[in-house]
Amino acid sequence: MSWVSTAMYYEAINKGVAKRLGGLSSAPLLLESLDFAEVGRLQAAGEWEALSELMIASAKRLEAAGAEALILCSNTAHRMHDWIDGEIKVPMLHIGDVTAAKLNSDGVKRAGLIGTRITMAENFYRDRLEAHGITISVPDAGMQKEIDRIIFEELARGHVSRVAQRTLKTCITMLAQARNQAVILGCTELVMLADPGANVLPVYDTTALHARAAVDWILAEGVEGEQTRVLASTG
């Protein structure tokens, strides 16, 4: 939901389409950017009904504007996926399904999940992954609290600190010691802290995986004919 991860999505999807089609090609996108201060306040207060109404209204505006599919540029916002999905006619690309598909293709059966406190502590995200046959574990309560602080007080504001980078690396090491085969960056901003090639475990960036799935969907009608479909993102 932050402008930071929304910008990463926009760049990744456009680069993906350009790479596939070549030339000056870019992605046909509709983008609605929400006020993250309001989103964060409602999340922190547990006012999920009010937040879902906000998200549904956004989704309906995008659908009315011509969107043919929808992505939520946030892992935590997927707590409201089913509510939103039930109010619109176009399909939604679920970030958990995309991530689980990649983990399964790589043979990962046990993974650590790092994200906001809500994503780590509640079951909506974990259950979606475990439905695909993947066992999920999370950091201890103290580490969850610190990761959540970093996300909201630093990353969502576009700030990256050495201390936060070290904290994430320590968290990944702890999850490796808990016999996980991989780590899921279950917050769209966390990739700002991570070097996927310099950790003790393979790191799965959900932002990149979700954006790649969006590119695949946009171009699904055939690259050769250069037929594309309009994707909407709520970020």
N, C-alpha and C positions, 0 to 999 in steps of 0.2 A: 504493500500500500504506500510505502514511502516513495518520494520522487526519485530517490537514489536507485532503488531496484527497478522502478518503472523505466528509467533511462537505460539501465543495463538490458532490460528486455527489448526495448525499442531498437537499440544498437545491434543486439545479437540476432534478432529476427531479420532485420534489414540486411545485415552482412550475410546471413544464411541464404536468403533469397538471391542476393547478388552473386554469391559464389556458385550457386546452382544454375542460374540463368545467364550470368555474365553481363558484360556491358554496363549500362546504366540502370539495370533492373533493381527495383526495390519492392518492399512488401506493401500490399494494399491493407492498410490498417485503420481502424477507428480506435481512438484512445480517449478514455475518460480518467482524468486524474482527480482523486478525491483529496480533501483536506485531511492529512494524516493526523493532525492534532485532534480532530474530532473523532477519527477512527480509533486512535490510541486511547482516548479518554473513555469511549464506550467499551472498548475491550477491557481496560483496566477495571472498570466498574461492573463488568459482567452483564452489561445491558445488551445481550445478544439479539433480542427481539427488535430493539430500536436500530441496531447496527444492520441486521438482516434487511430491514425495511429500506435502509439507505442503499444497501448493495443491490437489492432487487430493483429499486427505482433506477439505479445506474445501468443495470443489465437491460432493463426494458427500453431505456433511451437508446442504448447502442443497437439493440435489436431493431427498433423502429427506424434507426438511421441506416439500416441496410446490412448490419453484421450477420454473417452466416455461421459463426461459431464464436465462442467466448473463452478467454482465459483470465483467471484471477492472478495478478502478479504478487502473490503472497501465499506462503504456506499456511500461516495462521488463519487467514481469511477462508481457507477451505473448511473450517469448522461450520461455515454456513453454506457449503456447496450444495447440499441436497435441498435446502430451502430455496436457493436461487434457481437451481436446475428445475425445480417443480413449477416455477412461475414463468419460464420462457420456453420458446419452441426450438430454438437453435441449440446445437450440442455444446457441451463444455468439456474442455480438455483438462482432466484432473491431474494435478501435479504429482500426487501420490501414485497413481497408476503408471504414469510415465517413468517415475523413478523406480518403481518395483519391476517394471519390464526390463530396465537396464540391469538392475541387480540380478534378476533371474538369468538374463542372457550371459552374465559374467560368472554365474555359478555361486553367487553370494547367498548364503542361507542365514547368516546372523550379522546384524549391523547395528552400530550405535547411532542414535539420532540426537543431533544438536539443533536447537532452535530457540524460539521464545519459550518462556515459562509455560505458556498455554499449550503450545505444540508438544512440549516434552511431558507435561504433567497430565494432560487429558488424553482420552483414548481415540478421538476422532481420526487422528492422523496415523497413529500406531496401528489401529484396527484395519485401516485401509491397506497398509503395507503387509500386515500379517495375513490378510486375506489372500495374498499372493504367495504365501508359504515362506515368508521371511520373518525370523525371530528378531524383535527389536528390543534394545536396551537403551537406557538414558543415563546421563551423569547423575551424581548424587545431588542432594537438595542444595548444598552450598554452591556447587558449580553451576547448577541451573540458575540460581539467583544472580550470579555474577555475569553469566552469558546474557541473560535477559537485560541486565543493566547496560551492558555494552551495546546491545542491539538498539535499545531505545534512546540511550543518552549519547551514543557516539555514532554508530553506523547509519542510523536513520537520518542523521544530520550531516552525513557526508564526511565524518571524521574517522581517521584510522590512526591508532596509537600503537607504539611498540609494546606497551603493556598488554593491550587487547590481543595483539598477535601472539604474544607469549602465553596468554591465558588459553587461547584456542588450541595452541600446540600442546599445552599441558592436558587439556580436556581430551584431545585425540589420543594422547599417550595413555591416559587412564582408561579409555574405552578399549584400547589395544590390550591392556593388561587384563581386561574383563573378557578376553577371548573373542572379541568381535573380529570379523573378517574385513570389515570396511566401515566407513563413517559416512553418514548422510548429513550434508549441510542443509538442514530443514528450515532454514530462514533465508530468504532471497538475498539479504545483504551480507551474509557470512563469508561469501567468497572473497569479499574485500580484504579479509584477514588471512586467507589461506593460500598457501602455495601447494597445489594438488600433487606436485611431484616431489615435495620435500617433507613428507610425513611418514610416520611409522606404519600407517594403514592407507589403502586406497581411499581417496576422498571423492564422493559423488556430489557434484554441484547441481542442486535441483533447479536453479535458475537456468543454467545452460541446457539441462535436459528438457525442461519445459519449453524453452525457446526453440530448441531443435524440433520438438514435436509440433510446435506451431508452424514452423517452416514446412515440415512434411505435410501437414494438413493443408496449408495454403496451396501447395504445389501438387496435391494429390490427383488432380484431374489430368495431369500430364505435363511434364516439363517441355517435351518437344513441341507441343502446340502452344506453349507459353500461356496456358489458361490458368488463371489464379482465382482464388476465392478470398472474400473479405473476412478478415479476422478482427475481432474486437478485444481489447484488453482493458480491464478495470484495475487501475493501479493508484 
